[in-house]
Amino acid sequence: MVFSQLEEALANSALIVAEVKNVNASELASEEEAISGGAIDVPEGTDVLVLNSSPPATQSGGSDATRAPKTGYFRDNSIVRDSFMTDGGLLMDHGYNLREVKNIQIRRGESYRMVRLQTPWQTGQWMGRWSNVSQEMKSMTVQERNKLGLKFENESDFWMLLSDFLANFTHMDVCHFFKTSMFTLKRSWTESALTGEWINSLHDNRSGGSLSHATFFNNPQYMFDMTVSSNSVNYPLMVSLEQNDRTLVRRGERGSKNSSIGFTIMKVEENREYRLHRVADVITSSDYSTDRSVFLKTPLNAGRYVIVPTIEKPGPVGQFFLRVYNSCGTVAKELMRDEPNSTKPCCGSAVFLAVQLTVTRAEDLINEKRDVLNPFCVVKCEGDSVKTKVIKDSSSPQWNDKFIFYKKANGERKPITLQVSCCWPI
């Protein structure tokens, strides 16, 4: 799983930094929770992965190292913090750039998953299996290594088995770079940057907690569309939710704990314009974390969606910054209103009935004039008109499009009408 994630991240020009962390005991009280999540200050669009909570033994013997739950090892308070070197030659508290992952096939039919790393220093290279000085490397000529793809861009490069990489490094930061320019040959992303706030007051409650709480829909809600030219599936979406990092304080001050934040993505009706008040189709939810940011990448089909950023428990307040990236060119917006406004203010507040309708399919459509059918369905309700997507070349189209309408409770009872039409190929 990690191998495929690294392959995808590198293919998308991500910056990957791996580290063997070592935490001083005097810093443990204020940093323990942050380090257990992988980093104190996490930049935008960064996945923080905890690879191994127990780092390898150091060449200093380990007598002055004490295990801290979830955070690896920290030194005794009387020892001055410096750089340790593991038995495998890796420097602790130093970032290594991960440059390449490769599945190599040895002449005997053996297959190995390998990673290539780079150290910016003159020391700190891996000294274990498949290192530059290992028997595995020395047994092959330069031509044989090049044929396998085990190349070195410079003297600071070295290779490791993926299993050794996971066993020796404790943390890995994957920083994603999003190309938002139209003038690029690669996929261009549309960014929606939205600021919001979880509020809890007598007049306004926007801190409803996670989906497991009845007050979930009190949270801020943001709507966006995944619009594509065909009925394609699995279009990528990337979401980053950030909070103010309360653990970062001036020297001498004591920081407070971050909130546990996350978000839920739901597929909603194709014509929704107002806030949700009941659970729709839940597509995915992020993990909850006390890190500064939570990042998620997920594939989505075409349609309309709502993101609900939340603090895990109801009640806490705080500001947040939500970034939504998609390749469809659409932007996200906040849903502010609960229902339509009355068109006659003098009559007081109107009472609306919400009607949800799903256009599922049609069967055995016939058109005597043309052989090719590209059907769609038009739905009308009290002056509102919407239509499904067009299904190309089908006499039994499957739409499964969901819509919502708001009918006045005391108004004239007009029926909802459906009409199947066709658009003709040019």
RODO-2510 file (C-alpha; in nm, 4 decimals, decimal comma):
residues 426
     n   res          X          Y          Z
     1     m     0,0000     0,0000     0,0000
     2     v     0,2799     0,2426     0,0932
     3     f     0,4682     0,1589    -0,2287
     4     s     0,1746     0,2533    -0,4541
     5     q     0,1109     0,5714    -0,2523
     6     l     0,4733     0,6773    -0,2966
     7     e     0,4604     0,6008    -0,6691
     8     e     0,1500     0,8159    -0,7139
     9     a     0,2873     1,1030    -0,5053
    10     l     0,6168     1,1156    -0,6970
    11     a     0,4312     1,0973    -1,0297
    12     n     0,2407     1,4097    -0,9215
    13     s     0,5653     1,5949    -0,8372
    14     a     0,5179     1,5731    -0,4598
    15     l     0,8065     1,6516    -0,2255
    16     i     0,8657     1,3618     0,0164
    17     v     1,0858     1,4019     0,3234
    18     a     1,1570     1,1081     0,5569
    19     e     1,3036     1,1425     0,9056
    20     v     1,4132     0,9440     1,2108
    21     k     1,2810     1,1639     1,4911
    22     n     1,4481     1,2096     1,8301
    23     v     1,2686     1,4182     2,0958
    24     n     1,4336     1,5842     2,3969
    25     a     1,2599     1,5034     2,7264
    26     s     1,2354     1,8729     2,8194
    27     e     1,0300     1,9319     2,5054
    28     l     0,8147     1,6224     2,5398
    29     a     0,5321     1,7766     2,7449
    30     s     0,4522     2,0450     2,4883
    31     e     0,5395     1,8468     2,1749
    32     e     0,4246     1,4916     2,2514
    33     e     0,0829     1,5188     2,0938
    34     a     0,2100     1,7087     1,7902
    35     i     0,4944     1,4667     1,7239
    36     s     0,2678     1,1639     1,7587
    37     g     0,0784     1,3089     1,4632
    38     g     0,3991     1,3479     1,2648
    39     a     0,4832     1,7201     1,2781
    40     i     0,4306     2,0373     1,4773
    41     d     0,3695     2,2711     1,1854
    42     v     0,2243     2,1019     0,8790
    43     p     0,2080     2,3067     0,5567
    44     e    -0,0802     2,3157     0,3120
    45     g    -0,1589     1,9917     0,1298
    46     t     0,0727     1,7733     0,3374
    47     d     0,0178     1,4099     0,4325
    48     v     0,2005     1,3241     0,7537
    49     l     0,2610     0,9512     0,7937
    50     v     0,3918     0,7824     1,1076
    51     l     0,5951     0,4927     0,9678
    52     n     0,7424     0,3485     1,2876
    53     s     0,6927     0,4718     1,6427
    54     s     1,0058     0,2858     1,7634
    55     p     1,3192     0,4105     1,5854
    56     p     1,6248     0,1845     1,5480
    57     a     1,9049     0,1683     1,8033
    58     t     2,1660     0,4439     1,7934
    59     q     2,5414     0,4167     1,7932
    60     s     2,5440     0,5994     2,1282
    61     g     2,4351     0,2710     2,2842
    62     g     2,0806     0,3621     2,3803
    63     s     2,1476     0,3799     2,7579
    64     d     2,0458     0,7454     2,7655
    65     a     1,7350     0,6889     2,5556
    66     t     1,3928     0,6281     2,7080
    67     r     1,0876     0,5165     2,5170
    68     a     0,7995     0,7637     2,5079
    69     p     0,4575     0,6237     2,4138
    70     k     0,3693     0,6956     2,0485
    71     t     0,6650     0,9316     2,0023
    72     g     0,9604     0,6944     1,9686
    73     y     1,2584     0,7771     2,1885
    74     f     1,3686     1,0849     2,3807
    75     r     1,6930     1,1517     2,5637
    76     d     1,7364     1,2065     2,9362
    77     n     1,6923     1,5714     3,0391
    78     s     2,0563     1,5965     3,1530
    79     i     2,1847     1,5124     2,8053
    80     v     2,2286     1,7975     2,5566
    81     r     2,0276     1,7331     2,2413
    82     d     2,2406     1,6577     1,9359
    83     s     2,2318     1,4413     1,6249
    84     f     2,2387     1,0666     1,6830
    85     m     2,3363     0,8176     1,4182
    86     t     2,1522     0,4873     1,4003
    87     d     2,3331     0,1550     1,3716
    88     g     2,2424     0,1661     1,0028
    89     g     2,4215     0,4980     0,9533
    90     l     2,1167     0,7274     0,9377
    91     l     2,1205     1,0643     1,1121
    92     m     1,8323     1,1290     1,3506
    93     d     1,6363     1,4562     1,3275
    94     h     1,7560     1,5117     0,9703
    95     g     1,5305     1,5109     0,6659
    96     y     1,6073     1,2750     0,3760
    97     n     1,4531     1,3472     0,0356
    98     l     1,2816     1,0453    -0,1176
    99     r     1,3489     1,0666    -0,4916
   100     e     1,2357     0,7401    -0,6489
   101     v     1,0636     0,4074    -0,5870
   102     k     1,1288     0,1060    -0,8058
   103     n     1,0389    -0,2616    -0,8285
   104     i     1,3524    -0,4405    -0,9524
   105     q     1,3810    -0,7930    -1,0908
   106     i     1,7103    -0,9730    -1,0167
   107     r     1,8500    -1,2277    -1,2628
   108     r     1,7572    -1,5183    -1,0335
   109     g     1,3934    -1,4127    -1,0545
   110     e     1,3937    -1,2356    -0,7204
   111     s     1,1872    -0,9171    -0,6962
   112     y     1,2623    -0,6290    -0,4598
   113     r     1,0835    -0,3052    -0,3868
   114     m     1,3410    -0,0300    -0,3506
   115     v     1,3486     0,3398    -0,2612
   116     r     1,6158     0,5951    -0,3530
   117     l     1,6902     0,8678    -0,0992
   118     q     1,9189     1,1679    -0,0937
   119     t     2,1013     1,3242     0,2004
   120     p     2,2097     1,6911     0,1824
   121     w     2,5091     1,6202     0,4116
   122     q     2,8439     1,4523     0,3594
   123     t     2,7511     1,1872     0,6144
   124     g     2,4384     0,9961     0,7125
   125     q     2,4080     0,7474     0,4262
   126     w     2,2481     0,4079     0,4790
   127     m     2,5043     0,1354     0,5562
   128     g     2,2777    -0,1707     0,5522
   129     r     2,1479    -0,4016     0,2802
   130     w     2,1646    -0,2618    -0,0745
   131     s     2,3600     0,0414     0,0452
   132     n     2,6407     0,1861    -0,1674
   133     v     2,8986    -0,0219     0,0242
   134     s     2,6892    -0,3384     0,0587
   135     q     2,7766    -0,6786    -0,0826
   136     e     2,4594    -0,6652    -0,2947
   137     m     2,5798    -0,3537    -0,4777
   138     k     2,9435    -0,4647    -0,5022
   139     s     2,8421    -0,7942    -0,6639
   140     m     2,7020    -0,6089    -0,9675
   141     t     2,8764    -0,4052    -1,2334
   142     v     2,7728    -0,0474    -1,3106
   143     q     2,6093    -0,1709    -1,6310
   144     e     2,4073    -0,4312    -1,4400
   145     r     2,2899    -0,1727    -1,1854
   146     n     2,1917     0,0700    -1,4611
   147     k     1,9982    -0,2040    -1,6405
   148     l     1,7988    -0,2679    -1,3225
   149     g     1,7383     0,1052    -1,2787
   150     l     1,9559     0,1395    -0,9684
   151     k     2,1093     0,4670    -1,0828
   152     f     2,2660     0,7431    -0,8744
   153     e     2,2105     1,1078    -0,9715
   154     n     2,4913     1,2221    -0,7404
   155     e     2,7155     1,1032    -0,4577
   156     s     2,4545     1,1811    -0,1905
   157     d     2,2070     0,9245    -0,3310
   158     f     2,1593     0,5791    -0,1808
   159     w     1,9144     0,2909    -0,2163
   160     m     1,7248     0,0937     0,0488
   161     l     1,4826    -0,1954     0,0499
   162     l     1,1300    -0,0682     0,1141
   163     s     1,1090    -0,2962     0,4189
   164     d     1,4296    -0,1438     0,5624
   165     f     1,3000     0,2054     0,4876
   166     l     0,9788     0,1402     0,6810
   167     a     1,1692    -0,0207     0,9685
   168     n     1,4272     0,2577     1,0081
   169     f     1,2417     0,5829     0,9378
   170     t     0,9756     0,6978     1,1835
   171     h     0,7972     0,9813     0,9994
   172     m     0,7375     1,0923     0,6434
   173     d     0,5932     1,4216     0,5132
   174     v     0,4399     1,4194     0,1641
   175     c     0,3961     1,7765     0,0407
   176     h     0,1641     1,8078    -0,2609
   177     f     0,2087     2,0817    -0,5209
   178     f    -0,1039     2,1811    -0,7100
   179     k    -0,0740     2,3241    -1,0618
   180     t    -0,3509     2,5846    -1,0836
   181     s    -0,2302     2,7486    -1,4069
   182     m    -0,4143     2,6846    -1,7331
   183     f    -0,0825     2,7004    -1,9208
   184     t     0,0480     2,3555    -1,8351
   185     l     0,0553     2,0218    -2,0147
   186     k    -0,0192     1,8345    -1,6934
   187     r    -0,3533     1,8310    -1,5147
   188     s    -0,4466     2,1771    -1,3908
   189     w    -0,6355     2,2094    -1,0627
   190     t    -0,8989     2,4649    -0,9716
   191     e    -0,8529     2,5877    -0,6151
   192     s    -1,1285     2,7069    -0,3838
   193     a    -0,9795     2,8809    -0,0776
   194     l    -1,2430     2,9391     0,1908
   195     t    -1,2165     3,0801     0,5421
   196     g    -1,4699     2,9863     0,8069
   197     e    -1,5317     2,9601     1,1778
   198     w    -1,6850     2,7193     1,4242
   199     i    -1,9079     2,9370     1,6462
   200     n    -2,1005     2,8519     1,9608
   201     s    -2,3170     3,1367     2,0907
   202     l    -2,6759     3,2001     2,1982
   203     h    -2,7682     3,3386     1,8566
   204     d    -2,5574     3,1209     1,6290
   205     n    -2,4358     2,7636     1,6717
   206     r    -2,1895     2,6495     1,4065
   207     s    -1,9995     2,3901     1,6104
   208     g    -2,2036     2,0727     1,5861
   209     g    -1,9400     1,8020     1,6151
   210     s    -1,8848     1,4954     1,3980
   211     l    -2,1442     1,2976     1,2028
   212     s    -2,2158     1,0813     1,5082
   213     h    -2,3772     1,3798     1,6841
   214     a    -2,7351     1,5007     1,6285
   215     t    -2,6061     1,8596     1,5951
   216     f    -2,3763     1,7702     1,3012
   217     f    -2,5707     1,9843     1,0526
   218     n    -2,5122     2,2981     1,2602
   219     n    -2,1578     2,3036     1,1184
   220     p    -2,0577     2,5229     0,8212
   221     q    -2,1392     2,3596     0,4859
   222     y    -1,9729     2,4090     0,1464
   223     m    -2,1080     2,2974    -0,1912
   224     f    -1,9195     2,2163    -0,5121
   225     d    -1,9856     2,0393    -0,8431
   226     m    -1,7879     1,7721    -1,0223
   227     t    -1,8830     1,8496    -1,3814
   228     v    -1,7358     1,6414    -1,6624
   229     s    -1,8012     1,6207    -2,0347
   230     s    -1,8927     1,2524    -2,0184
   231     n    -2,0281     0,9998    -1,7709
   232     s    -1,6731     0,9315    -1,6520
   233     v    -1,6044     0,8195    -1,2980
   234     n    -1,3239     0,8559    -1,0487
   235     y    -1,2305     1,2185    -1,1054
   236     p    -0,9840     1,3166    -0,8305
   237     l    -1,0664     1,5641    -0,5547
   238     m    -0,8203     1,6922    -0,2936
   239     v    -0,9254     1,8678     0,0267
   240     s    -0,7101     2,0372     0,2916
   241     l    -0,8601     2,1608     0,6201
   242     e    -0,6368     2,3763     0,8423
   243     q    -0,6806     2,5218     1,1894
   244     n    -0,4805     2,7807     1,3821
   245     d    -0,1993     2,5885     1,5504
   246     r    -0,2354     2,6560     1,9222
   247     t     0,0802     2,4580     2,0063
   248     l     0,3004     2,7207     1,8390
   249     v     0,3749     2,9874     2,1009
   250     r     0,6526     3,2276     2,1869
   251     r     0,9451     3,1042     2,3947
   252     g     0,8553     3,0909     2,7632
   253     e     0,4809     3,0598     2,6994
   254     r     0,2856     2,7370     2,7225
   255     g     0,0727     2,6418     2,4274
   256     s    -0,2728     2,4888     2,4385
   257     k    -0,3972     2,1788     2,2602
   258     n    -0,5300     2,1827     1,9064
   259     s    -0,8859     2,0733     1,8374
   260     s    -0,9463     1,7354     1,6761
   261     i    -1,0664     1,8356     1,3271
   262     g    -1,1921     1,6530     1,0189
   263     f    -1,4574     1,6703     0,7477
   264     t    -1,7270     1,4669     0,5749
   265     i    -1,8145     1,4686     0,2029
   266     m    -2,1714     1,3850     0,0948
   267     k    -2,3299     1,3556    -0,2495
   268     v    -2,6449     1,5669    -0,2658
   269     e    -2,9229     1,6519    -0,5096
   270     e    -2,8173     1,7925    -0,8478
   271     n    -3,0038     2,1201    -0,7865
   272     r    -2,9418     2,1746    -0,4130
   273     e    -2,8878     2,5402    -0,3163
   274     y    -2,9668     2,5319     0,0579
   275     r    -2,8152     2,3774     0,3691
   276     l    -2,8513     2,0093     0,4527
   277     h    -3,0654     1,9066     0,7504
   278     r    -3,0499     1,5303     0,7137
   279     v    -2,7829     1,2798     0,6159
   280     a    -2,7300     1,2451     0,2416
   281     d    -2,5129     0,9853     0,0666
   282     v    -2,1899     0,9876     0,2675
   283     i    -1,9034     0,9379     0,0213
   284     t    -1,6086     0,9625     0,2575
   285     s    -1,4847     1,1179     0,5799
   286     s    -1,1339     1,2181     0,6779
   287     d    -0,9671     1,0924     0,9914
   288     y    -0,9892     1,3283     1,2889
   289     s    -0,6556     1,4742     1,3935
   290     t    -0,5102     1,7379     1,6253
   291     d    -0,2501     1,8260     1,3613
   292     r    -0,2592     2,1712     1,2107
   293     s    -0,4038     2,0333     0,8858
   294     v    -0,5998     1,7322     0,7632
   295     f    -0,5585     1,6260     0,3994
   296     l    -0,7605     1,3821     0,1893
   297     k    -0,7558     1,2752    -0,1746
   298     t    -1,0537     1,0809    -0,3076
   299     p    -1,2086     0,9896    -0,6460
   300     l    -1,5588     1,1225    -0,7180
   301     n    -1,8179     1,0709    -0,9886
   302     a    -1,9901     1,3600    -1,1614
   303     g    -2,2480     1,5346    -0,9434
   304     r    -2,3013     1,7892    -0,6667
   305     y    -2,1376     1,7479    -0,3267
   306     v    -2,1298     1,9128     0,0157
   307     i    -1,8269     1,9245     0,2472
   308     v    -1,8913     1,9670     0,6199
   309     p    -1,5772     2,0655     0,8184
   310     t    -1,6117     1,9818     1,1870
   311     i    -1,4486     1,9662     1,5257
   312     e    -1,4942     1,6109     1,6543
   313     k    -1,6915     1,7101     1,9659
   314     p    -1,9745     1,9697     1,9652
   315     g    -1,9114     2,3071     2,1258
   316     p    -1,5451     2,4117     2,0757
   317     v    -1,4854     2,7225     1,8652
   318     g    -1,2104     2,8261     1,6272
   319     q    -1,1268     2,9506     1,2801
   320     f    -1,0406     2,7245     0,9880
   321     f    -0,9128     2,7461     0,6316
   322     l    -1,0605     2,5057     0,3745
   323     r    -0,8959     2,4377     0,0381
   324     v    -1,0723     2,2312    -0,2286
   325     y    -0,8903     2,1226    -0,5463
   326     n    -1,0607     1,9641    -0,8458
   327     s    -0,9780     1,9265    -1,2148
   328     c    -1,3291     2,0176    -1,3351
   329     g    -1,2909     2,3970    -1,3198
   330     t    -1,5672     2,4523    -1,0616
   331     v    -1,5354     2,6415    -0,7331
   332     a    -1,6877     2,5711    -0,3925
   333     k    -1,9205     2,8100    -0,2090
   334     e    -2,0701     2,8202     0,1391
   335     l    -2,4356     2,7312     0,1874
   336     m    -2,5828     3,0047     0,4073
   337     r    -2,9624     2,9731     0,3876
   338     d    -3,1822     2,6935     0,5184
   339     e    -3,4690     2,7359     0,2703
   340     p    -3,5992     2,9724    -0,0008
   341     n    -3,7113     3,3226     0,0942
   342     s    -4,0788     3,4112     0,0787
   343     t    -4,1713     3,6082    -0,2351
   344     k    -4,4356     3,8012    -0,0374
   345     p    -4,2824     3,9561     0,2760
   346     c    -4,6161     4,1076     0,3791
   347     c    -4,7607     3,7612     0,4219
   348     g    -4,5059     3,6607     0,6854
   349     s    -4,2705     3,3669     0,6705
   350     a    -4,3708     3,1036     0,4185
   351     v    -4,3730     2,7387     0,5171
   352     f    -4,2100     2,5086     0,2624
   353     l    -4,2365     2,1369     0,2056
   354     a    -3,9162     1,9799     0,0754
   355     v    -3,9816     1,7153    -0,1899
   356     q    -3,6969     1,4856    -0,2919
   357     l    -3,7240     1,2993    -0,6210
   358     t    -3,4918     1,0512    -0,7929
   359     v    -3,5140     0,9950    -1,1685
   360     t    -3,3884     0,6392    -1,1941
   361     r    -3,4331     0,5118    -1,5494
   362     a    -3,6494     0,4759    -1,8580
   363     e    -3,7071     0,1621    -2,0622
   364     d    -3,7697     0,0745    -2,4264
   365     l    -3,7734     0,4288    -2,5646
   366     i    -3,8663     0,4511    -2,9327
   367     n    -3,8078     0,7276    -3,1839
   368     e    -3,9491     0,6647    -3,5297
   369     k    -3,7466     0,9413    -3,6989
   370     r    -3,3951     0,8519    -3,5795
   371     d    -3,2068     0,5365    -3,4938
   372     v    -2,9812     0,7025    -3,2336
   373     l    -3,1313     0,8146    -2,9030
   374     n    -2,9560     1,0520    -2,6607
   375     p    -3,2292     1,0790    -2,3952
   376     f    -3,2607     1,3048    -2,0929
   377     c    -3,5492     1,3785    -1,8569
   378     v    -3,6940     1,7216    -1,7731
   379     v    -3,8565     1,7648    -1,4291
   380     k    -4,0857     2,0628    -1,3558
   381     c    -4,2217     2,1735    -1,0189
   382     e    -4,4007     2,5054    -0,9498
   383     g    -4,2004     2,7076    -1,1989
   384     d    -3,8698     2,5310    -1,1401
   385     s    -3,7287     2,3180    -1,4189
   386     v    -3,4296     2,0835    -1,4053
   387     k    -3,2985     1,8113    -1,6320
   388     t    -3,0969     1,4956    -1,5910
   389     k    -2,7692     1,4233    -1,7650
   390     v    -2,7807     1,3067    -2,1257
   391     i    -2,7238     0,9338    -2,1807
   392     k    -2,5764     0,8797    -2,5244
   393     d    -2,7095     0,6176    -2,7652
   394     s    -2,9455     0,4352    -2,5289
   395     s    -3,3099     0,3314    -2,5490
   396     s    -3,3097     0,2288    -2,1806
   397     p    -3,1130     0,5040    -2,0057
   398     q    -3,0003     0,4807    -1,6414
   399     w    -2,9885     0,8283    -1,4816
   400     n    -3,0104     0,7886    -1,1030
   401     d    -3,0183     1,1682    -1,0701
   402     k    -3,1627     1,3092    -0,7492
   403     f    -3,3386     1,6476    -0,7204
   404     i    -3,5026     1,8515    -0,4450
   405     f    -3,7926     2,0976    -0,4727
   406     y    -3,9509     2,3343    -0,2211
   407     k    -4,3312     2,3560    -0,2419
   408     k    -4,5268     2,6096    -0,0403
   409     a    -4,7345     2,4272     0,2177
   410     n    -5,0327     2,6629     0,1787
   411     g    -4,9971     2,7177    -0,1949
   412     e    -5,1814     2,5723    -0,4910
   413     r    -5,1192     2,1992    -0,5228
   414     k    -4,9571     2,1665    -0,8647
   415     p    -4,8287     1,8280    -0,9803
   416     i    -4,4642     1,7527    -1,0529
   417     t    -4,4227     1,6606    -1,4206
   418     l    -4,1559     1,4527    -1,5942
   419     q    -4,0891     1,4506    -1,9677
   420     v    -3,8304     1,2467    -2,1575
   421     s    -3,6652     1,4258    -2,4497
   422     c    -3,3712     1,3646    -2,6786
   423     c    -3,0869     1,5746    -2,8072
   424     w    -2,9732     1,4904    -3,1570
   425     p    -2,6110     1,4237    -3,2532
   426     i    -2,4508     1,6864    -3,4759
***
